Amino acid sequence: MSNNNGQMGLPGAVAMIVGGIIGTGIFTLPAAIGKFGMASLVGLGIATVGAIALALVFSSLSKRTQAAGGPYAYAREGFGDAIGFFNAFSYWCAAWPGNSAIVLSWVFYVQALFGWAPGQNPTQMIIIAMIGLWVPAFINLMGVKSMAKFQVITSVLKFIPMIFLGTVGIYYAFEFGNWPEWNPSGESTMFAISNSIAIATFSYVGVECASIAAASVKNPEKNVPIATVIGTLVCAAVYILVTVAVLGIVPYETLTTSGAPFADAFNAIFGVDWAGKVVAAFAVISGIGALNGWTMIASAVPQAAAENNLFPPAFKKLNKNGVPYWGVLTATAFASLAVIAALSTSGGVEAFSKIVTFSGVTVGVPYFFSVLAQLYWLYTDGRKITNPVKFLRETIIAIIGLVFTYWMVIGSGDLANYLAFIVFLGGFVMMTWMYIRTGRFGNTSIAGDQAK
């Protein structure tokens, strides 16, 4: 995927960031955090600051390391193969469950669009989910150029209802004035804010998309940092504006019981039920765009690790369109199995929550080590920065990012951390097998010390 003719430019890279961050999550985010009232906006604001800090960290890292793989490449450069593998494996274990979560939310909107009862027919949900997972997979297999064009189109279309709510909707929010209380949840304010942060944090996953697919971006040294910052700022503005709009338009009682707050808001503004179906159509478009981008990301990280002999060699094999097809197919297959298993054991909303919290841990770990790599560089080679203000600024941003990623893991809950730990142990078994397969026997420095 290093052919310039098949690479995406700045618009495609920005669209990939926006498409990766804004999936179907934004269409349910106001309801998810709205139960905590106006205090939820504080949590959303803190999560936004953390996401922007991460975007700036990834922007800085991408300027130094143009190698594909994003968090994997940064951790490997800073701490060696073992941590590099851990980051790659952990991120891979976040990408395909993330697709499972996105497609589960997407299924609800497909059902709403066609007037089917959401979440009542597991077999129907599984069939719809398979379509939502495998169509983007085949689009990806057609090549980067096709994927980028599709990503730009879906990113533009998904913004239509969001722009409306973020502008006209703000007017109606103050007109209706259905603002909830500060914290009607019955819990402490600290609890409300903390849970709002945890929920909103998952909505910002994707700030690193362009850096992971750097090999597929034209002039990555320039375009990846710009795309990362622009894409994250655009998403942050959208999240804040539409959440404020929905909180003011939709009554609290409706908001806390509805899975489609956008539809409720549009129905209230226009006074007709068909408006909800229109929004459902845009949610379907948004979800398929996010699935399209994350399918590419799910294959790019293991491909980069395989190039360094840290993942099985099959992950670096390319089809005739220059796509790492093994990564696309395995990620989609695992996501399919996760959806089937989740819907076979629990309801749609519960299954979605379990997958989301698990992904919060597995993506939080690669973010954490990426920020550590930035701090490591700042206090080694980074000390050569002649501008002390720039050095201090980058250090503060990295520390904010470190705290934010630490919270991502803690806030995901005990069960998610327990399951992730078990999966990580399995990953180290894979790493050991790759070390044996490629002839990494022992540690050179330790062997040298023992010989003295």
C-alpha positions in Angstrom: 0.0 0.0 0.0 2.9 2.3 -0.6 2.0 3.2 -4.1 1.3 7.0 -4.3 -1.4 6.4 -7.0 -3.4 4.4 -4.4 -2.9 6.8 -1.5 -5.4 9.2 0.0 -4.8 12.9 0.4 -5.6 15.3 3.3 -9.4 15.2 2.7 -9.4 11.4 2.8 -7.3 11.3 5.9 -9.5 13.9 7.7 -12.6 11.9 6.6 -11.0 8.7 8.0 -10.4 10.5 11.4 -14.0 11.8 11.4 -15.4 8.5 10.2 -13.4 6.6 12.8 -14.5 8.8 15.7 -18.1 9.5 14.7 -19.9 6.3 14.0 -23.3 5.5 15.4 -22.2 6.4 18.9 -23.0 10.1 18.6 -26.6 9.2 17.8 -26.9 7.6 21.2 -24.4 9.6 23.3 -26.8 12.3 24.5 -29.2 9.6 25.9 -26.3 7.6 27.4 -24.9 10.5 29.4 -28.1 12.6 29.6 -29.3 10.5 32.6 -26.7 12.5 34.7 -28.3 15.8 33.7 -26.4 18.9 33.1 -23.5 17.5 35.1 -22.9 15.2 32.1 -21.7 18.2 30.1 -18.8 18.6 32.6 -17.8 14.9 31.9 -18.1 15.5 28.2 -15.9 18.6 28.4 -13.2 16.7 30.4 -13.3 13.8 27.9 -13.0 16.3 25.0 -9.9 17.9 26.6 -8.4 14.5 27.0 -9.2 13.5 23.4 -7.7 16.7 22.0 -4.5 16.1 24.2 -4.3 12.6 22.7 -4.7 14.1 19.2 -1.9 16.5 19.8 0.3 13.7 21.1 -0.3 11.5 18.1 0.3 14.5 15.9 3.7 15.1 17.5 4.5 11.3 17.3 3.6 11.1 13.7 6.0 13.9 12.7 8.9 11.8 14.1 7.8 8.3 13.0 6.2 8.0 9.6 6.1 4.2 9.9 2.6 2.7 9.6 1.0 1.2 12.7 0.4 4.2 14.9 0.4 3.2 18.6 2.3 0.0 17.7 5.1 1.9 15.8 5.5 4.5 18.6 5.7 2.0 21.4 8.1 -0.3 19.5 10.4 2.7 18.7 10.4 3.8 22.4 10.4 0.5 24.3 11.3 -2.3 21.9 9.7 -5.3 20.3 7.9 -6.7 23.4 5.9 -3.5 24.2 5.5 -3.0 20.5 3.9 -6.4 20.2 1.7 -5.8 23.3 0.5 -2.5 21.8 -0.3 -4.1 18.4 -2.1 -7.1 19.9 -4.0 -4.9 22.4 -5.1 -2.5 19.6 -6.1 -5.4 17.4 -8.2 -6.7 20.3 -9.9 -3.3 20.4 -10.5 -2.8 16.7 -12.6 -5.8 15.9 -14.7 -5.7 19.1 -15.1 -2.0 18.4 -16.6 -3.0 15.0 -18.9 -5.4 16.9 -20.1 -2.6 19.1 -20.6 -0.2 16.1 -22.6 -2.8 14.1 -24.8 -3.6 17.1 -25.8 0.0 17.4 -26.1 0.2 13.6 -28.6 -2.7 13.7 -31.0 -0.8 15.9 -31.1 2.1 13.5 -31.6 -0.3 10.5 -34.5 -1.8 12.4 -35.9 1.6 13.2 -35.6 2.7 9.6 -37.7 -0.2 8.3 -40.2 -0.1 11.2 -39.1 -3.3 12.8 -39.1 -3.7 16.6 -35.5 -2.9 17.7 -33.8 -5.7 19.6 -36.7 -8.1 19.6 -35.5 -10.6 17.0 -31.9 -12.0 17.6 -31.8 -13.9 14.3 -32.9 -10.8 12.4 -30.3 -8.7 14.2 -27.5 -11.2 13.4 -28.4 -11.2 9.7 -28.4 -7.4 9.6 -25.1 -7.3 11.5 -23.4 -9.7 9.1 -24.3 -7.4 6.2 -23.0 -4.4 8.1 -19.7 -6.1 8.8 -19.0 -7.8 5.5 -20.0 -5.0 3.0 -17.3 -2.7 4.4 -14.8 -5.6 4.3 -15.4 -6.1 0.6 -15.1 -2.4 0.0 -11.7 -2.4 1.8 -10.6 -5.4 -0.3 -11.2 -3.3 -3.4 -8.3 -1.0 -2.4 -7.4 2.2 -0.5 -8.7 4.5 -3.3 -12.2 3.0 -3.2 -12.2 3.0 0.6 -11.2 6.6 0.8 -13.9 7.8 -1.7 -16.5 5.9 0.2 -15.3 7.3 3.5 -15.5 10.9 2.3 -19.0 10.4 1.0 -20.3 8.8 4.2 -18.6 11.5 6.4 -20.2 14.3 4.4 -23.7 12.7 4.6 -23.5 11.9 8.3 -22.9 15.6 9.1 -26.2 16.8 7.6 -28.4 16.0 10.7 -25.5 16.9 13.0 -25.0 20.3 11.5 -28.8 20.9 11.7 -28.9 20.0 15.4 -25.7 21.9 16.1 -27.1 25.1 14.6 -30.8 25.2 14.2 -31.2 22.7 17.0 -29.4 25.0 19.5 -32.1 27.6 18.8 -34.9 25.1 19.5 -33.1 23.9 22.7 -33.4 27.3 24.2 -36.9 27.7 22.8 -38.2 24.5 24.3 -36.0 24.8 27.4 -36.4 21.2 28.5 -33.1 21.3 30.4 -32.6 18.5 33.0 -31.6 19.2 36.5 -27.9 19.4 37.4 -27.8 15.8 38.6 -31.1 13.9 38.7 -29.4 10.5 38.8 -29.6 10.2 42.6 -25.8 9.6 42.7 -23.1 12.0 43.8 -21.9 14.7 41.4 -18.5 13.1 41.3 -20.1 9.8 40.3 -22.2 11.5 37.6 -19.2 13.3 36.1 -16.9 10.3 36.3 -19.4 8.0 34.6 -20.1 10.7 31.9 -16.3 10.8 31.2 -16.1 7.0 30.9 -19.1 6.9 28.5 -17.9 9.9 26.4 -14.3 8.6 26.2 -15.3 5.6 24.0 -16.9 8.0 21.6 -13.6 9.7 20.9 -11.7 6.5 20.1 -10.3 6.9 16.6 -8.0 10.0 17.0 -5.1 7.9 15.9 -6.6 6.5 12.7 -4.6 8.6 10.2 -1.3 7.8 12.0 -2.0 4.0 11.9 -2.7 4.2 8.1 0.2 6.5 7.5 1.4 4.3 4.7 -1.8 4.9 2.9 -1.7 8.7 3.2 0.1 11.0 0.7 2.8 13.1 2.3 2.2 11.6 5.7 4.7 13.8 7.5 2.5 16.8 6.7 -1.0 15.4 6.2 -1.2 13.0 9.1 -0.6 15.6 11.9 -3.0 18.1 10.2 -5.7 15.5 9.7 -5.4 14.2 13.3 -5.9 17.7 14.8 -8.5 18.9 12.4 -10.6 15.7 12.5 -10.6 15.6 16.4 -11.5 19.3 16.7 -14.4 18.9 14.2 -15.7 15.9 16.1 -15.3 17.6 19.5 -17.4 20.6 18.3 -20.1 18.3 16.9 -20.3 16.2 20.1 -20.7 19.3 22.3 -23.2 21.2 20.2 -25.5 18.3 19.4 -25.5 17.0 23.0 -26.4 20.5 24.3 -29.2 20.7 21.6 -30.7 17.3 22.5 -30.6 18.0 26.3 -32.6 21.2 25.7 -35.1 19.7 23.2 -35.9 16.2 24.5 -37.6 16.0 27.9 -35.6 14.2 30.5 -38.2 11.4 31.0 -38.1 10.7 27.2 -34.3 11.0 27.0 -33.6 8.5 29.7 -35.8 5.8 28.1 -35.1 6.4 24.4 -32.4 4.7 22.4 -32.7 7.2 19.6 -32.5 10.7 21.0 -31.8 12.2 17.6 -35.1 10.9 16.3 -36.9 12.3 19.3 -35.3 15.7 18.8 -36.2 15.8 15.1 -39.8 14.7 15.8 -40.1 17.5 18.4 -38.8 20.1 16.0 -40.8 19.1 13.0 -43.8 17.7 14.8 -44.0 14.6 12.6 -43.0 11.0 13.1 -41.3 10.5 9.7 -38.5 12.8 10.8 -37.2 10.0 13.0 -36.9 7.6 10.1 -34.9 10.3 8.2 -32.5 10.5 11.1 -32.3 6.7 11.2 -31.3 6.7 7.6 -28.4 9.1 8.3 -27.4 6.9 11.4 -27.2 3.9 9.1 -25.0 5.8 6.7 -22.8 7.0 9.6 -22.4 3.5 11.0 -21.4 1.9 7.7 -18.8 4.7 7.2 -17.3 4.0 10.6 -17.3 0.3 10.0 -15.6 0.9 6.7 -12.8 3.0 8.3 -12.3 0.7 11.3 -12.1 -2.4 9.1 -9.0 -0.8 7.4 -7.5 0.1 10.8 -8.1 -3.4 12.1 -5.9 -4.7 9.3 -3.2 -2.0 9.3 -1.9 -2.5 12.8 -1.3 -6.3 12.5 0.2 -5.7 9.0 2.8 -3.3 10.5 3.6 -5.8 13.3 3.9 -8.6 10.8 6.4 -6.6 8.7 8.6 -6.6 11.8 8.1 -10.3 12.4 6.0 -9.7 15.5 2.7 -11.0 14.0 2.1 -14.1 11.9 3.4 -13.5 8.3 -0.1 -14.0 6.8 -1.0 -10.5 8.1 1.4 -8.8 5.7 0.3 -10.5 2.6 -1.4 -8.2 0.0 -4.1 -8.9 -2.6 -3.9 -7.6 -6.2 -5.3 -4.2 -4.9 -2.5 -3.8 -2.4 -4.7 -4.6 0.6 -3.6 -6.8 3.6 -6.5 -9.1 3.0 -5.8 -11.5 5.8 -6.1 -8.7 8.4 -9.4 -7.6 6.9 -10.9 -11.1 6.8 -9.8 -12.2 10.2 -10.9 -8.9 11.9 -14.3 -9.2 10.2 -14.6 -12.9 11.1 -13.8 -12.2 14.8 -16.2 -9.3 14.9 -18.9 -11.5 13.4 -18.3 -14.2 16.0 -18.4 -11.6 18.8 -21.8 -10.3 17.6 -23.2 -13.8 17.4 -22.0 -14.8 20.8 -23.2 -11.5 22.4 -26.7 -11.7 20.9 -27.0 -15.4 21.8 -26.4 -14.7 25.5 -27.9 -11.3 26.2 -30.0 -8.5 24.8 -28.7 -6.0 22.3 -28.2 -3.1 24.6 -26.5 -5.3 27.2 -24.3 -6.9 24.6 -23.3 -3.5 23.3 -22.3 -2.3 26.8 -20.1 -5.3 27.4 -18.2 -5.0 24.2 -17.8 -1.2 24.6 -16.2 -1.5 28.0 -13.9 -4.3 26.9 -12.8 -2.1 24.0 -12.2 0.7 26.4 -9.4 -1.3 28.1 -7.9 -2.8 25.0 -7.6 0.6 23.2 -6.7 2.5 26.4 -3.5 0.4 26.9 -2.0 1.3 23.4 -2.9 4.9 24.0 -1.2 4.8 27.4 2.1 3.4 26.0 2.0 5.8 23.1 1.8 8.7 25.5 4.7 7.1 27.6 6.7 6.9 24.3 6.1 10.6 23.8 7.3 11.4 27.4 10.3 9.1 27.0 11.3 11.0 23.8 10.7 14.4 25.4 13.1 13.6 28.3 15.8 12.0 26.1 16.2 13.3 22.5 13.4 15.8 23.1 15.6 17.8 25.5 17.4 19.0 22.3 14.3 21.3 21.7 15.8 24.8 21.8 12.4 26.4 22.6 11.7 25.8 26.3 8.1 27.0 25.9 7.5 24.3 23.3 9.1 21.6 25.5 6.9 22.6 28.5 3.8 22.7 26.3 4.4 19.2 24.9 5.2 17.8 28.3 1.9 19.2 29.8 -0.1 17.9 26.9 1.5 14.4 27.3 0.7 14.4 31.0 -2.9 15.3 30.3 -3.0 12.5 27.8 -1.5 10.1 30.3 -4.1 10.8 33.0 -6.8 10.5 30.4 -5.7 7.1 29.1 -5.3 5.9 32.7 -8.9 6.8 33.3 -10.0 5.0 30.1 -8.8 1.7 31.6 -10.0 2.3 35.2 -13.3 3.6 34.1 -14.1 0.6 32.0 -14.9 -1.5 35.1 -13.7 -4.6 36.8 -15.2 -7.2 34.4 -13.7 -5.5 31.3 -10.3 -5.3 32.9 -10.5 -9.0 34.0 -11.4 -10.2 30.5 -8.8 -8.0 28.9 -6.1 -9.4 31.3 -7.0 -13.0 30.2 -6.8 -12.0 26.5 -3.5 -10.2 27.0 -2.0 -13.4 28.5 -3.0 -15.2 25.3 -1.3 -12.5 23.3 2.0 -13.1 25.1 1.7 -16.8 24.1 1.5 -15.6 20.5 4.5 -13.3 21.0 6.6 -16.2 22.5 5.7 -18.4 19.5 6.8 -15.6 17.1 10.0 -15.1 19.0 10.8 -18.8 18.7 9.8 -18.9 15.0 12.0 -15.9 14.1 15.0 -17.0 16.2 14.9 -14.4 19.0 16.7 -16.6 21.6 17.5 -14.8 24.8 18.4 -11.2 25.6 21.7 -10.1 24.2 22.5 -7.6 27.0 21.8 -10.2 29.7 23.8 -12.9 27.9 26.7 -10.4 27.7 26.5 -9.6 31.4 26.6 -13.3 32.3 29.7 -13.9 30.1 31.7 -11.3 32.0 
